[in-house]
Amino acid sequence: MTGIEIGIISVIAIVLFVYAGMHVAVVLSAVSFVSLWVFKGKFSLAVTLLTQAATESISSYVFGVVPLFVLMGLLVSLADIGKDTFGAAHHFLQKVLGGLGIATVIANTAFAAITGISIASAAVFTRVAVPEMLRFGYTPRFAVGVVAGSSVLGMLIPPSLLLIVYALVAEQSVGSMFVAGIIPGLMLALAFCGLIVAMARFSPRHVFATRDHDIEVEDISNTRAITLLLPLLFLIIAVLGGIYGGFFTPTEAGAVGVVLSFLIALVRGRLTSAGLWKVLLQAGQITASISMLIIAATVYSRMISIVGLPTGFSRWIVSAELSYITLIIIFVLLVIAMGTLIDAISIILIVIPIFLPIFMTFDNLDPVWFGIVTVIAAEIGLLTPPMGLSAYVVKASLDDPSITLGDIFIGTLPFVIVMLLVTILVIIFPQTTQLFL
């Protein structure tokens, strides 16, 4: 059996086992181990590869950015900064048609700039924004659709956990990935706001269940609203400003963010010993899970390189005379299709080691841009059934049993369409990822 045949069989086996419900890290490690054993005929060589990957993949200083930003995001959520951000956005946009929906998107955008975890955004704003939108007469489907749809911004706007994982797998600069995600992230946020305005104006029955103008609104001053935003702005300036200003590395920025978010939660009286222990436990669990995935992805990447799958695939593409545009369309559709059943991080770990070397054979291809396109396409899977992780998080965080999972998926459909359009724009105009590089 040739190396190419072993590589193809291994990829098929990985997809089948993952779709069958096995954990991605276990599947990647086991299939890669067996494939290399069969290819080289040496059990000891497969063992050596596995042990080297386990030590080298997460021993790098750069990897320290993962637990630090995870911990910062959890502390920020504990400090109720998301709730305050939504309150301030609501104050300034309450007189705008569809204003609460726009406020949710803006608050999610700001919240994403200091958390980088879509699940955290979905959980926070389900509890904060959905009850408010229902109280003001918005339809349940629109309310949950806005929250789930805008939660994906956490995976694109830096500091994004997904951008960090891509940078580690593709061996790119974490800082460069953060900078490249700014414009596409803002484009997506603006597109969501435009969608909400258009729906409120041209299809109000899908947005408003009632138009009750007598609902009592909490009256806060402009000064109070701005005060609510100060902790958020302080964190954004300190963490992202420090990275972009060259004052410290992304790993050091994560440490700064942890200290500042800890102090904010402490000063606000939201940090108890039990709460701190819970946050530390969650951060450890998330980091351990990501560590296992990255170790497995490293084993997988080395295996397919040794058996020659990317090289063989490249030769096939050349012989088939597939154009660059055709290949990128196939890639995006594949990532979106995988997103219906596999989480975004797992998608990146599976497809990047295969496709990035192939795309790098094209002249002037920017791997940073390729990462942004991959992340946006993978994000779509957060909103599409049957996986739809953000939709499941919204459902789990809801206190209203009358809102079904089907309502959430229907509510997110317009946002999925907008994400597809933004993906096309980023592909057509790669300069959107290079403006600040």
C-alpha positions, 0 to 999 in steps of 0.5 A: 500500500502506497503512502498516498493510499494510506493517507487517503484511507486515514482521512476517510477513517477520521471523518467517519469516526468523528461523525460516529461520535468519537472524540476528535483528539482520540481519533486523530491520534489513533488513526495517525499512529496506526497509519504511520505504523503501517507505512513505516512498518515500525511500531517504535517509530509511531511511538516516537512520533506520538511522544515528540508531538506531545512534548513539542506541540504545547511546550512552546512559549506561544502556547501560553496564550491559550490558557491565559485568554481562556481565563481572561474571558471567564473572568470578564464574564464573571464580572458582568461586563457583558451585561453592562455593555449591553445596558449601555448599548441599549441606552444609546440605541433604544429609539432606533428601529430594531435598536435592541437587536443592534445593541446586542450585536454591538455589545457582542462585538465589544465583548468579543474583543476581550473574550474570544470565545463564542460560547461565552458570548452566547451564554451571557447574552442569552441571559441578558439580551433575550429577556429584554427583547422579549419584554420589548415585543420582539419575536422569540425567533428574532431574539434568539437568532440575534444572540446566536448569530452575533455570538460567532463574532467571538471567533473572529474579532481578536483575541479569538481562540480560533485564530490562536489555534489556527496560528499554532497549527499553521505556524503563523504569528498570533499577533498577525492573525489578531490584526488580520481579523479586525476588518473582517470582524467589523465587516461582519458586525456591520453586516449584522446591524444592516440585516437587523435594520433591513428586517425591522423596516421591510419584514417587521412581522419577523422582528416584532411580535408587538409594538408596545410603546408603554413599556417602562424603560430604565432611565439612565444618563449618558454619563452612567452609560459611558461609565458602564463601558469604562471597564470594557474600554480599559481592557481593550486598550490595555490588552489589544493596544499593548499587542498592536503597539508592540509593548508586549507579546500576545502571551504577555497580553493574556497575562495582563488581561487576566490580572486586570479582569481579576481586579475588575471582578474583585473591585465589583464584588463579583469574585468569591472564593467559590466563583474563583475556583469554578472559573479556574476549574473551567479554564483548566478543563478548556485548556486541557481539551484544547491541548489534547486537540493540538497534540493530536493535530500535530501527530496528524500533521506529521503523519500526512506529511510523512506519507506524502498526502499533501504533495500527492494531492498537489500533483493531482490538482495540477494534473486536473487543472483545477483553477485557484477559484475552483479550489477555494470554492471547494475548500469553503464548501467543504469546511461549511459542510463539516461545520454541520457536524464538527466543531470549528476547532476540530475542522481547522485541525483536520483541514489545515494540515492538508489544504494549506500546503496545497494553497501555498503552491499558488503564487502570493497566497497569504496564509494569514488571509487563508486563516481568516477565510477558514475561520469565517467558513468554520464559524458558519457551522456554529449556527447550522444544524445538526451541530450548531454549537452556539444554538445549543448553548443558547438553548441551554441558557434559556429560561423559556421552554417554549422556545425550541431548538428549531426556533433558534436555527430558524432565527439564525438563518438570515445571519448564516446568509450574511456570513456567506456573503461576507466570506465571499467579500473577503475572498474577492478582496483579500486586502481586507485582512492586510490593511493593518499588517 
